[in-house]
Amino acid sequence: MKQTTISHHVHTRGVGLHTGAAVELTLRPAPADTGFVFVRTDLDNFEIPASLEFVSHCSYATTLMRGGVVLSTCEHLLSALRGSGIDNCFIDLDNLEIPILDGSSENWVELIAQAGLNRLDAERRVLKVLKKVELDEDGRRMSVEPSDRFEIECVIDFPHRFIERQSFHFVMDNGSFGREIASARTFGFTKEIEMLRKANLARGGSLDNAIVLTDDGMLNETPLRFKDEFVRHKILDIIGDVALLGMPLEGKITAEKSGHAVHAALMSKFLKTEGAWEIR
């Protein structure tokens, strides 16, 4: 397989989920072996590669930082790029947070489709898992193990009648991301909103970009896109965070009650484990 990039520039605008700030964003073609690189156009085109090396913190979103410059909430766009089969892309933006758009990766997938796919001359490199690596942080469990494809087995469990225990097994193949994962939206609980606002977070959140759950229902008037939309969104987040490895992963990820911090911790442990992987 050859490496890919997008064929031409595409542009969008929106607001950041946590900052509430307006953001202009452009996707640009990039040469082979570039990976995904964020470019802060408001700071003299300062570049922040989408890499585990630059993960700063992972509370309610994945945040990167390089040289004191921050880039936040990158997981939905990275998930869309990886799920759309893109290997290399420059991402220009004029603020510190990626636009949340509708809270899923669907709009990003549509934007990438508008840009088109360009196959490059260089061979695609894959990070192949050779042995199992596990992580358990107070019942938040995650592992990565050998497989001849990229697949994710995810389980979530919330004491809410719309969620409860949900599981989904996703296999990345031709178009499966767009069909099964991309449109699953982020979600939160009304009881968390006041806490988030006090922490200066979720300032751009609304019913247009998140599923908001009350104690016994949800505030959104539009129906769920999938009955198990919640676990599908967790898989979307995992794909975006795993994209920080810098190349496609060939292996199986199993996750139970995981989150952004667990994703980053497992990937870091995986890279540091001798004999756990090779590049092919």
C-alpha positions in Angstrom: 0.0 0.0 0.0 1.1 3.5 -0.8 1.0 6.5 1.6 -1.8 9.0 1.0 -2.6 12.6 1.5 -5.6 14.8 0.5 -5.7 16.1 -3.0 -6.4 19.8 -2.3 -7.1 22.3 0.5 -10.5 22.3 2.3 -11.7 24.8 4.9 -14.2 24.9 7.7 -15.0 27.0 10.8 -16.6 26.3 14.1 -16.2 26.8 17.8 -14.1 24.9 20.4 -16.0 22.6 22.7 -14.2 23.7 25.8 -13.0 27.3 25.0 -16.1 28.3 23.1 -13.8 30.3 20.8 -14.3 30.7 17.1 -11.8 28.7 15.0 -10.9 28.8 11.3 -9.4 25.5 10.1 -7.9 24.4 6.8 -6.7 20.9 5.8 -3.7 20.9 3.4 -1.9 18.2 1.4 1.4 17.0 2.9 4.3 15.1 1.5 5.1 11.5 2.4 6.3 10.7 5.9 4.9 14.0 7.3 2.1 12.4 9.3 -0.5 14.8 10.8 0.9 18.2 11.8 -1.1 21.0 13.4 -0.1 24.5 12.3 -1.0 27.4 14.6 -1.5 30.2 12.0 -2.1 32.7 14.8 1.4 32.0 16.2 3.7 32.4 13.1 2.7 29.0 11.8 4.1 27.1 14.8 3.9 23.4 14.2 2.8 20.7 16.6 3.0 17.2 15.3 0.2 14.8 16.2 2.5 12.6 18.4 2.4 10.9 21.8 5.6 12.8 22.5 3.6 16.0 22.8 0.6 14.8 24.8 0.2 17.3 27.6 -2.9 16.2 29.5 -6.0 14.1 28.8 -9.0 15.0 31.0 -12.1 15.7 29.0 -10.1 15.8 25.7 -6.7 15.1 24.4 -4.4 18.1 24.5 -1.0 18.5 22.9 1.7 21.0 23.8 5.0 21.8 22.2 7.3 24.7 23.3 4.5 26.0 25.5 2.0 26.2 22.6 -1.2 24.3 23.1 -3.5 22.3 20.8 -6.6 20.9 22.3 -9.5 18.4 21.5 -7.7 16.8 18.5 -9.1 13.3 18.8 -12.2 13.6 16.5 -10.3 15.1 13.6 -7.4 12.6 13.9 -10.0 9.8 14.1 -11.6 11.0 10.9 -8.2 11.2 9.1 -7.1 7.8 10.2 -10.6 6.3 9.5 -10.6 7.9 6.0 -7.2 6.3 5.1 -5.2 9.5 5.1 -1.5 9.2 6.2 -0.3 12.8 5.8 -1.9 16.2 6.3 -1.2 19.7 7.5 -4.0 21.1 9.7 -3.9 24.9 9.9 -5.9 26.6 12.6 -6.0 30.1 14.2 -6.8 29.1 17.8 -5.9 26.6 20.4 -8.8 24.2 20.0 -10.1 22.1 17.0 -13.7 23.0 16.2 -16.2 20.5 17.7 -18.6 20.8 14.8 -21.5 18.3 15.5 -19.6 16.4 18.3 -18.7 13.4 16.1 -16.3 12.8 13.2 -19.0 12.8 10.5 -18.4 16.4 9.3 -14.7 15.8 9.2 -15.1 12.7 7.1 -17.3 14.7 4.7 -14.7 17.4 4.5 -11.9 14.9 3.8 -14.1 13.3 1.1 -14.4 16.8 -0.5 -10.6 17.2 -0.4 -10.1 13.8 -2.2 -7.4 11.2 -1.7 -4.0 11.4 -3.4 -1.8 8.3 -3.4 1.9 9.1 -3.0 4.9 7.2 -4.2 6.2 6.2 -0.8 5.2 2.9 0.8 2.9 3.0 3.8 4.6 2.0 7.0 2.6 0.1 9.6 3.2 -0.4 13.4 2.7 -4.1 13.9 1.9 -5.5 17.3 4.1 -8.5 18.2 3.1 -9.2 21.8 0.3 -8.2 24.2 0.7 -5.2 26.4 -1.9 -4.5 29.2 -2.8 -1.7 31.5 -5.2 -1.6 34.5 -5.9 1.6 36.3 -8.5 1.0 39.0 -10.7 -1.1 36.8 -10.1 1.0 33.7 -8.6 -1.7 31.6 -7.0 -1.6 28.1 -4.7 -3.8 26.1 -3.1 -4.2 22.7 -2.2 -7.5 21.2 -1.3 -9.1 17.8 -3.8 -9.2 15.0 -3.5 -9.2 11.2 -5.8 -6.1 11.1 -6.7 -3.1 13.1 -9.6 -3.9 15.4 -11.1 -2.6 18.7 -13.2 -4.4 21.2 -14.7 -1.8 23.6 -17.0 -2.1 26.6 -18.5 0.8 28.6 -20.8 0.7 31.7 -22.7 3.7 32.9 -25.6 3.6 35.4 -28.0 5.3 33.0 -31.0 3.7 31.2 -29.8 4.9 27.8 -26.3 3.4 28.3 -25.9 0.7 30.9 -23.4 -1.9 29.6 -22.6 -1.5 25.9 -20.0 -3.4 23.8 -19.0 -3.1 20.2 -16.4 -4.9 18.1 -15.0 -2.7 15.3 -12.8 -3.8 12.4 -11.2 -1.1 10.3 -11.7 -2.1 6.7 -12.9 -0.4 3.5 -15.4 2.2 4.6 -16.3 0.7 8.0 -15.3 3.8 9.9 -17.8 6.0 8.0 -20.6 3.4 8.3 -20.2 2.4 11.9 -18.3 5.0 13.9 -17.9 8.4 12.4 -21.4 9.8 13.2 -21.4 8.8 16.9 -21.4 12.0 19.0 -19.7 12.9 22.2 -21.9 12.8 25.3 -22.0 14.1 28.9 -24.3 14.5 31.9 -26.1 17.5 33.2 -24.7 17.0 36.6 -21.2 17.4 35.1 -22.0 20.7 33.3 -21.7 23.0 36.3 -18.5 21.4 37.4 -17.1 21.8 33.8 -18.1 25.4 33.6 -16.5 26.2 36.9 -13.3 24.6 35.5 -13.6 26.9 32.5 -14.5 24.0 30.2 -17.4 23.1 27.9 -18.0 26.8 27.1 -18.8 25.8 23.5 -20.9 22.8 24.3 -24.6 22.7 23.2 -27.3 20.3 22.1 -26.0 20.8 18.6 -22.6 19.2 19.4 -23.2 16.7 22.2 -25.7 14.3 23.7 -26.6 15.7 27.1 -28.0 13.1 29.5 -30.2 14.0 32.5 -30.7 11.6 35.5 -33.4 9.6 33.6 -33.3 10.8 30.0 -31.7 13.3 27.6 -32.1 16.9 26.7 -31.7 16.4 23.0 -34.9 16.3 21.0 -33.3 14.5 18.1 -33.0 10.7 18.5 -29.8 8.7 19.0 -28.0 7.9 15.8 -27.4 4.4 17.0 -28.9 2.6 20.0 -25.3 2.0 21.1 -24.0 5.4 20.0 -22.2 5.9 23.3 -19.8 2.9 23.0 -19.3 3.7 19.3 -18.1 7.2 20.3 -15.6 5.7 22.7 -14.2 3.7 19.8 -14.0 7.0 17.8 -12.0 8.5 20.6 -9.7 5.5 20.8 -9.0 5.6 17.0 -8.1 9.3 17.3 -5.8 8.9 20.3 -4.1 5.8 18.7 -3.4 8.0 15.7 -0.9 9.7 17.9 1.4 6.7 17.3 2.2 8.4 14.0 1.3 5.5 11.6 -1.5 2.9 11.2 -1.6 0.2 13.9 -1.9 -3.5 13.0 -3.2 -5.1 16.1 -6.2 -5.5 18.4 -7.2 -3.1 21.1 -9.4 -4.2 24.0 -10.8 -1.4 26.2 -13.2 -1.5 29.2 -14.2 1.8 30.9 -11.2 3.5 29.3 -10.7 7.2 28.7 -8.2 9.6 27.0 -5.6 9.3 29.8 -5.7 5.5 29.7 -5.4 5.5 25.9 -2.3 7.6 26.1 -0.8 5.6 29.0 -1.3 2.3 27.1 0.2 3.6 23.9 3.2 5.0 25.8 3.7 1.7 27.6 3.4 -0.2 24.3 6.1 1.9 22.6 8.4 1.4 25.6 7.9 -2.4 25.9 10.9 -4.2 24.3 9.8 -6.6 21.5 6.2 -5.4 21.5 6.2 -4.0 18.0 8.0 -3.5 14.7 7.6 -1.2 11.8 6.7 -2.9 8.5 
